Each structure stands twice: as C-alpha cells, then as structure tokens.
C-alpha cells in the first residue's frame, strides 16, 4: 500500500512537471504573493526581458521616456515577428493596441497584460496571432507605479495592500491630457503608437472609483460626438455585445455597460449615467481619429485576483473578436476616414457638426445588475436626503439607504450614454492661422494633423468668430482655469500672407482638427487656455475680440 502511494505521488509530480509551461520568472508578482502585492516597474521590465529572450515572436521597444527617465516598454507580438510598422503593413494584418496602468493605482491591467503575454507566447493563446498584430503597453505610467501608499485606492479595500499614485510625475492625470498634450507620456503615445503603428483599436484598462453596480467589469465605447459613426456602431452593436455574451458563457463573469447610479432619485434606481464625451479621454479621442476605443473598468470592491480574472476574460474575448473580425474592423475604420474627408470635400460650408454636447437617454437596459439598497427611517433626524413621502413612508419621517449584500436584477433601466449636440458649427473646407500663432500649428502637428505654411498670398472667403463673452473658471482643473467663449460667426473675406499656416481639412484627422479648433468646442484648445494670452492682449476685458483662427470655405 505504501509503495502504491509513493508511486502515485511520484506519478502526480511527473504529470505536474510534464504539464508545466512556464518558468518561474514568468510568474507575476501578484501570483507570487497571494495577490497581496502588485508589480514594481523593475518587475515588469524583467518580465518583458524574459519574454523577449525566450520568444521569436516578440519585438520590444520604448514608447518614450518619463520625466524620471524611465522607458515606457511596448511589446509587439506577431507571428511571424514584425519589428517595424512597415513590416506590419506588409503583413496585411491589422494592429490592436492595449494599455494598462494609465492610473497607477488601478493595477489589474498591468498584471493581466503580463499574464496574457505569457499565454500568447508560451501557452494556449498563440492562435490570437493568426490574423492580427498585438501591442501591449502594460505600464504606461511608469514613474508613479512605484510611489506606493495604502491610502491611494481606498475603494479597493486593501487589495493589493499598496498601490501607486494616480497622477504622473509632472502632476497631471494622463487620462485628461488627450487634447492639451502636456505630459511626456501622452506625446509618446500619440507619436509612437497612434501615429507610428496606427492601431485599429485601443483598449484602456482601468478600475472604477467605487460605484456599487453588480458587475465584475463595466465597459464603454469611444463616444465619438462629432466623429464618424461607423467605428462606434461596430463597437456598440457588434463587438461589445458578443464579448459580453462570451465572457459570461465561458468564464461565468458578468460584465455590462459603464454607468453611475444616482441614489438621490431613490431605490430602486431607474437610470445609469456614463462619463462625459470629451476627447481629453484617450478612448473618446479614438472616435475622432476614425478608430475604435474601448474603456475597461474592473469593479473596485472585488479582490485583486477577481479583478484580474474579469479583466483577463474581457481582454481575451476582445482579442478573440479582433482575431476573427480584424479585417472587417479595419474596413469600417477606413470607411470612416474616407467619409470624413469626403464630407469636407463635398459639404464644406453646407453642413453643421456638434461642438458642445449634453448627455441624453440612449436606450433601456432590460436586465441590469446592482447591489441592493435597503431603505430605513430616521424618525428624529433631518439629515436624510430622501423624503419619507418619496419612499412611501409616513409624513414627517426621514429615509436613508444602506447597501445590502445581495446583487439583484433590475429591469428596464434607462441608460444615459447618448450625446446630443447643444451647439453646432458649420464644417469648413479648412482653417488659416496667423504666423504669430505658430504654437497652434505645432500643436496640431503633434496630434498628427497635416499643417502647411503658405508660400504666397491667398484670398479666403469664410467666417470669422467674434468673441463677446470670455468666461474663465476660478477653480483649477488639471492646473488649468478652463475657458468657455460665446459669440457669433459672421461671413467675411480675408487675405493671408506667405508664412501663415494653412490647414486643409480634407485629411484623415478632419474631425479631431474641427473639434480642437472650433472656439465654442467644449474640449478644444480655447478651453485649455491656448488662446488666453491672445485674447487678453487684444482687450477681451474691455470688449469683443475676433478669434484669430479663420474658418474658410473657399481659397483663391
């Protein structure tokens, strides 16, 4: 009997050893520490070095350097290997880009991308490279990752014990920098990923800030606003529904649409509300770039291993979808680009597009998961924010809500994740920028726009915007006192000289340029103080001032 037991034990060790796929240096920090710790920057770099040394399907490069001099590692996986965008284009395979750690306290994306590198290159997911090229940037916010504190992410309830801080080392939120581009990281992302590798899809991996819905992960598409609708429709109507269904069926994990509940409306909630549409968020900017963007938000109150599990399932099924439908996605995005250019060529001066938007009802969610809330009465207190009458209780009582432990399914919940234009502006053929505002032209070029210098005098017919109200916030946001202007466009003809800047809007980034330059845009360059000095020097405090960027319909 003893011999039989010893033989069985030895056999089990042989089976375990025979099935082992990974070496010890491919086990992540959370896995090594029972999910009590997250990877440090050096851990991620060492992991990537191991991957690079042991796989012939990997190309590693730096997106750029942080303020503290750390490289932002980028891992390009392809079968066969590709080492440049030119090789990627020759392969005919679309490029998919996924990043983690834009907020260093939200760690599961960073960890999951390491796990998935291991599985794609050495495990059972190599087939994901059959029809696509996959790029991972697991540790986008390199500097802040190692600035650990127990107080950073209270909603994660000590799992892991410590995480890095939210802002980068320059003090900015990297996910509010898409338009102003003040951070080294955003400039690196735009230049060395979006412009260089031209991915068809960008997935940004986050964790919620604490809302108590009943999902392990919530998602959102790129809210394209003034962009073309094709990439959004592909994401909302096809990609996200299929991925959501597969995650539940394959992993028994429930995921659903991103949204906040408003408990001031009582319980049960009747609606959820998404975040705003601004392209300062890199996911939203992808829609203005004629590409697909997806926001992933793991549920903060689950343990790290659970958040990693749901994020892993979501990313896996996205890549399964893109591996199957990559060429279809690329065709949708290409059409969006052609449509944007064609609209300028055929309808400039004739159509209007939105520049300011409000959140509106989109559709009902038939079955919505939420933690249950329990109403109770404080008969002697006046601090309850829901009246007893609203809750069906006796007059004169106050009612409060406390979260229960049970997840319930609510029916017919209104999803406020649509956006309606409140201000529109005529789409021009292009813009003309005075030579003295060269920094505006340079900023557009950083975003990837084509800007040319005039070599001769031109006569332009179009519209000039007269700013009659200049409103500057007293409260800072991201170190900016944000601006909004009011006024009117009026038809006018102008002459511009050699050395001034010319932006022909019939180009791939037409929608981003339009949204960025329009003075009444709710997230354009005016908002982010790019024109403050000009307005102040020209006497905005004493009267109206003409906006210096001219919108033309015809050039001669």
Buried (B, 14 or more C-beta within 10 A) or exposed (E): EEEEEEEEEEEEEEEEEEEEEEEEEBBBBBBEBEBBBBBBBEBBBEBBEBBBEBBEBBBBBEBBBBBEEBBBBBBBBBBEBBEEBEBBBEBEBBBBBBBBBBBBBBBBBBBBBBBBBBBBBBBEBBEBBEBBBBBBBBBBBBBBBBBBEEEBBEBBEEBBBBBBBBBBBBEBBBBBBBBBBBBBBBBBBBBBBBBBBBBBBBBBBBBBBBBBBBBBBBBBBBBBBBBBEBBBBBBBEBBBEBBBEBBBEEBEBBBBBBBBBEBEEBBBBBBBBBBBBBBBBBBBBBBBBBBBBBBBBBBBBBBBBBBBBBBBBBBBBBBBBBBBBBBEBBBBBBBBBEBBBEBBEEBBBEEEBBBBBBBEEBEEBEEBBBBBBEBEBEEEEEEBEBBBEEBEBEEEBBBBBEEEEEBEEBEEBBBBBBBEBEBBBBBBBBBBBBBEBBEBBEBBEBBBBBBEEBEEEBEBBBBBBBBEEBEBEEEEEBEBEBBBBEBEBEEBEEEBEEEBBBBBBBBBBBBBBBBBBBBBBBBBBBBBBBBBEBBEEBEBEEEBBBBBBBBBBBBE
